[in-house]
């Protein structure tokens, strides 16, 4: 009898997206027997551009342990342009929680779950991961990796990033040498998926001094992308309009309130 499970797959294009390959199964490379669900991001991955791990492809995923059904996140990574993949540790592996040391394989309570996530590269080559947090703290969780996503440091809550337990999107755009913008999108409310907001950081996500509301009403999952004209694209769910996906675009100056 075949056990019910889920599959993580990739497809690739050699012609800028005109055509795509058949699905490539990644389970045997990144999924363990003790895992049930495994899923992507959701959102985007990145390629590391500096430091020891230059060229590494990094893609966020999350999964649960089959015994308890509790979820944790991590990244998978490739050092051969996507031919083969490995799975890094979760920020939940070795995480201190009250009087416990956690492990994603044996995690057995919901408040420590870390699920949908996105990652950016810092100026020194470290990675910062932003995670959907299921605790009573209504904030996005963050952690930093100094080894290209293979392991993570202490999990903290970012007190500016108010969140109602929902997926969020974050991208980093290099402007000039030594200068970058980190753009963030989520429903900025402690309990409800409303008040869709974009934020702007000039210090790689340590602080977000600029913000603008995209939609005051329902706002669910979202995905940010830099556009060729220098603007930022945002695809998002209205959340109070089932089956509808909206797209908008805006400039850095708009987030800053300069236009």
Buried (B, 14 or more C-beta within 10 A) or exposed (E): EEEEEBEBEBEEEEEEEEEEEEEBEBBEBBBEEEBBBBBBBBBBBBBBEEBEBEEBBBBBBBBBBBEBEBBBBBBBBBBEEBEEBEBBBBBBBBBEBEEEEBBBBEBEEEEBBBBBBBBBBBBEBBBBBBBBBBBEEBBBBBBBBBBBBBBBBEBEBBEBBBBBBBBBBBBBBEEEEEEBBBBBBBBBBEEEBBBBBBBBBBEBBEEBEBBBEBBEEBBBBBBBBBEEEEBBBBBBBBBEEEEEEBEBEBBBEBBBEEE
